[in-house]
Amino acid sequence: MPISYLSAAQIAALPTTIIDDLSTTKLVEALSATQVKGLSATQIPSFGAGVAFNAQQLAAFSGELVGAMTSTQLASLDAAKLDVLGSTQIAAISATNFSGLNATQVASLDVTQLKGLTATQMAGLTTTDIGELAASQIGGLAASQIGSLEAAAIAAFAAAQLAALSTTQIGGMTASHIAALSATQLGALEATQIGALSAA
């Protein structure tokens, strides 16, 4: 019987050993979005790294299912597939697995997705990740998210990225953030931004 005939409830009942076989034969590609919704968080890691869930399937994933994906599975997602994930789904990724995304993947996230990042996910952003973000993406972050960045990440901000920060965002910087700013970075700030630094 073709796998496409199975109901979501039947898919949910499949043991992980069967799921592993599905991944090997790539029968997973035949699963509909409705069937994918029937998968459990326990089953997701059993799909091999070589399995390419399509965008329609990924869009049907709950936050729990996205959170259950392994770092290897997440690393295989291209920009088009990351694009279908909502901010709630992105936020469900563990900090450890999120830090495994490369800079190109992080840069492919839109402003809404980035605004959904948790404090621990923000803290895991590397200087390379920061360097790939556009000024508009930086400008869309909440002040609390700016405050969650490591000092090294703040030190990696380019002049254009700093210029995109609002006074509210700058007010979210910590003392260690301010200490990490170079003379060149400080020189790129507007007077109102400097004033916000003084108040931070």
N, C-alpha and C positions, 0 to 999 in steps of 0.2 A: 504494500500500500504506500503510495507517495506520501512523504512527510507533510506535504501541504494539506492533506486530509485530516491531520490531527488537530484537535481543538486546543485552545490555550490551556485548559485544565489537564489535558493529556500530556502536553509539552511540559507542564510544571511537574508532572509525576515522573518524568524520565530521570533515572539515576545518573550521577555524574559520569559513570563509566560509559553509558550510552552517549552522553553529551560529547565525551571525548572522541568517540567513534564518528559522531556527526561532524566534528571539526576536521577530522582526518579526511573524510570523504567530501568535505565542503558542501554537504547537504544543507548546512545552515543558510546558505544563500537562497534556498527555496522558502524559508520561513517568512510569513507575512508579518506586518506590523502587529496585527492582532495576536498572532502566535507568540511573537517576541514578548509581548506584555505578560504572557503567562510564565515566562522564565523566572526563576528565583535567584536571589543574590548568591546562593550557594552554587548554582549551576554556572554562572558567568565565568568564574576563573577556570572552569574546566574546558572552555573553548580554547583551542590552541592559538598561539600568537599569530599564526599564519591566516587565521580566519578573518575575513574582511567583512564586518557588518556594514551594510550599505547605509546611506544617509537616512532613508525612510525607517529602517529598523532602529537606528540610533535615536532618532527623534521620538520613537515610541518608548524608549527606555525611561523608567522612573529614575528619580534621583538615587534611590537605593541601588538600582542596577548599575548605574554609572559609577557609583561609589564602590561597587564590587569589582570593577574592572581592574586588572593587574597593571602595573607600571608598563609592562611590555605591550599589553593590549592598547593602552593609552598612547604609547609612543608611536604606534602604527597609524594613528588618526591624522589625516591630512587636514588642511584648512577647510575644505568643503564639508568634511564630516564634523569638525569641531563647530562649524557655523550653525549646525542644526540643533546643537545643545543649548538649552535655556540656562539662564543664570542660576536657577535652583539646581539643575543637573551639574553644572560646573562646580558649584559650591559644595556638592556632595563628595567630590574627589578628596581623598585624604591629603593632608599637607605633604606627606612623604611622596605619594604618587604624583601630586601636582608638581612638585619640584623636579620630577623626572621628565616633564615636558621640556622640549628644547625651546630656544629663544624664538625660533620661527613660528612654532605652535602658539606660544604665548602672545606674540605680536599679531597673530591672526584673530585673536579674540576681539569682539567689538566692545564699545564702551559699556553697553548694558551687561555683557558677560563679565567684564572686568569689575564693574561696580558691585557684582555679586560675590566677589572673592572674599573669603574669610580672613581674619587677622593672621592666622597661621599660614594660610596660603600666600598672603602678601609678604610675610616675613621670609618666605622661602624663595622669593624672586632674587635672581642673581644680578650682578652688574651687567652681564651680557643680556639678560632678559630686559632690563631697564633700557639698555641702549637700543633695543629694537622697537620700543614703543614710540608711537607718534606723539607729538605734543598734544593732539586732540584726545588721545587715549589717557595721557597723564592728567590732562585738565578735567577729565570726567570722573576721576577718583574722588571718593569722599575724604574729608579731612582725617577721619579715624583710620582710613586705609593708609594714607600718607604716614600717619603716626606709627603704623605697624611695620613699616619698612625698616630694614637694617640700615645702620649709618652708612655702610659701604655702598648701599644702593643709592642713597641720597647723594653721596659723593660722586656717583657715576652720571648724575643728571647733566645733560647738555644744556647750553644756554637757552635754546629754543624750548626745551622741556620745562626749565625753571620759569621762563617767561609765561608759560601757559598756566602756571599755578595761580589760583585765586588767593586773596589774603586769608580767606577761611582755611584753605588747604595749608598754607604756610603756618597758620596758627596751630595746625595739628602736629607740627614738627616738635620733636623733643630736644632737650639740651644737647644730646649726643649727635643729633642730626645737624644742628646749627654748627657745632664744633667741627663737623666733617666737611662743611662747605669751604671750598678754596677761595682765595682772593678773586680769582677769575669768575667763579660762580657768583660771588657776592656782587661783583662789578656788573653783572648782567641783570641784576634785579632792579625793578623800579622803586621809586621812593616809597610808594604805598606798601610794596612787598617788604621792604626793609623795616618799615614801621610795624608790620605784622610779625616780623621776626623778633623785634624787640619785645613784643607783647607775648610771644610764645613762651 
